[in-house]
Amino acid sequence: MTTTEVAPAPAGRGAEQPAPRRHASPWKRRAPLLPALIFTIAVTQIPFLVTVFYSFQSWNLVRPGSQYFVGFQNYIDVFADSTFRTAMLNTVVLTVVCVFVSMVLGLGLALLLDRKFTGRSVVRTLIITPFLILPAAGALLWKTAMFDPVHGLLNFVFGTDIDWLSAYPLGSVMTQVIWQWTPFMTLLILAGLQAQSKEVLEAAQVDGAGRWRTFASITLPQLSRYLQLAALLGAIYIVNSFDAIYLMTQGGPGTASTNLPFYIYQRAFEGFDVGQSSAMGVIVVILTLIVATFTLRLMFRTFDVSGGVK
Amino acid sequence: MRLGRISLTAFTWLVAILFVFPVIWMVLTSFKTEADAYTDPPKLFFTPTLEQFAGVFERGFLPYLANSGFVTLISTLAVLLLAIPASYALSISPVKGTSNVLGFFLSTKMLPIVAAIIPLYVISQNLQLLDNVWALIILYTAMNLPLAIWMMRSFFLEVPKEMIEAARVDGAKLPTLLYRVVLPVVAPGIAATALICVIFSWTEFFYAVNLSAARAGTVPVFLSGFITSEGLYWAQLSAAALLASLPVMIIGWIAQNHLVRGLSMGAVK
């Protein structure tokens, strides 16, 4: 995999250090790694290869014995399917908006938390709690207690009379996803803030840099790699969002809040169309790999893989 | 200045409470009667009752809880069993191509799980593993393994090289070396990794909903039963949601100092 090449590791605890003489036999050294490697290949790669195989078959489970090779027909059908395009667009919107908003909120919360004040650890505990609620529980909670048109808290607070899940299905789902992922962003960004060197900050203060100036020219540049990592990891998780959509809107009304994972699920488990849903799965993987390539590069390049953040 | 500090602190508290308010509301609702749960305006004060919790257990919560516990426990043990030697081989005694292997593990984490669900369903069906806890155990092990390897490796790298060299010079064999030198240093890291794996296994929804049902269903499957049942029982749903989330909430609070490291797969300490 070319994307994961690291620059020749500097001396020290890098990955490519010379082997100690005593353990010369490479197989002996590999032995502890092999069970994990073989298991992972078997469980994650083989099903995916089967998906690729299925994606070239016409196969509907409702019609047994209907399986035959169709070449790229499934892919052609998938791209001609307007629901697929809607789902793809919804996936992009959901991922980009949720990552962006939860990062902005996470940055705000992290800045509030990055100082000494009464009950700081309690506040931090409160803020990570939405991430620890079962996503399924969080989704149902928002669907009922928050968004319900008659008894929901949102309508009570705003004095409105809106059926949120019908009027703004994607927005409602995104609200729940943002709520769930903001703690993740907060924690990562807070770690970045706390990794700043105190001396540099103090020096800036001594030099008469204002608070905003210090933030813009010292903190933000320092923070940028944490922000990138947070964005990419968040994107990888949020692209797969399924719980919220399944439990809150079932992709509806119509296809208004259908994303790719939910649509693939629908085509496979409600439409029983193995061929087309597999083709969609392959497309999702290709799209994800593009994002993943950047993430891998980032993780290897800006973070010292051998020993955490530099 | 002092006033500014106090108001900023008050603001922080307010934001935190607002942010976590849906959870607070869930806790409150779980102690309400169904009648109290559907009032307009919503009730903040009411006579608490435990009837919803009793109702959750009457609805058959226990088997789901047992499934979740079993799946989480076994898959986490399996992850540790596979990940500890692997992270050793990727840190202390690194094999050739370590970065490629690490990249491979990470890339599997990025494969959308939806892309593999159909073959997994078909394979499980052929192996008689549909609605079977072992299917979930295998999948959760694979799901958490890359994360565990990355995270644990970052702890293994903290073992001082000099300690290992000194032990080798003293002629320590590998098991002794691992047990006496490496393990004491990395034990907290292994514990933290296990907790992170527990959180992810306990909350996993997609595999559970698609590959398990009444027999092997886990807690999220039980919760999803609330959308298909006639009407929604808010108070009972809140009680179920609270019971379902409580184990990971407690674990998460305990492990909060390691959460960042787990979520970033060891990249951020």
Interface residues (C-beta under 8 A of the other chain):
Chain A: M1 T3 T4 E5 V6 R13 A15 E16 Q17 P20 R22 H23 P26 R29 R30 A31 P32 L33 P35 A36 L37 F39 T40 V43 T44 Q45 I46 P47 F48 V50 T51 Y54 L109 L112 L113 F117 T118 G119 V123 R124 T125 L126 I127 I128 T129 P130 F131 L132 I133 L134 P135 A136 A137 G138 L140 L141 W142 K143 T144 A145 M146 V150 H151 L153 F156 W179 T182 F184 L187 L188 L190 A191 G192 Y226 L229 L233 I236 V239 N240 F242 D243 Y246 L247 L260 P261 I264 Y265 A268 F269 V274 S277 S278 G281 V282 V284 V285 T288 L289 V291 A292 T295 L296 M299 F300 F303 V305 S306 G307 G308 V309
Chain B: R5 L8 T9 F11 T12 W13 V15 A16 I17 F19 V20 P22 V23 W25 M26 T29 A37 Y38 T39 D40 P41 P42 L82 A83 P85 A86 Y88 A89 L90 S93 P94 V95 K96 T98 S99 N100 V101 L102 G103 F104 F105 L106 S107 T108 K109 M110 L111 P112 I113 V114 A115 A116 I117 I118 P119 L120 Y121 V122 I123 I138 L139 T141 A142 L145 P146 I149 S154 L157 E158 K161 R168 I199 W202 T203 F205 F206 V209 N210 V219 P220 L223 S224 F226 I227 L232 W234 L237 S238 A240 A241 L242 A244 S245 V248 M249 I251 G252 W253 Q256 L259 V260 L263 S264 M265 G266 A267 V268 K269
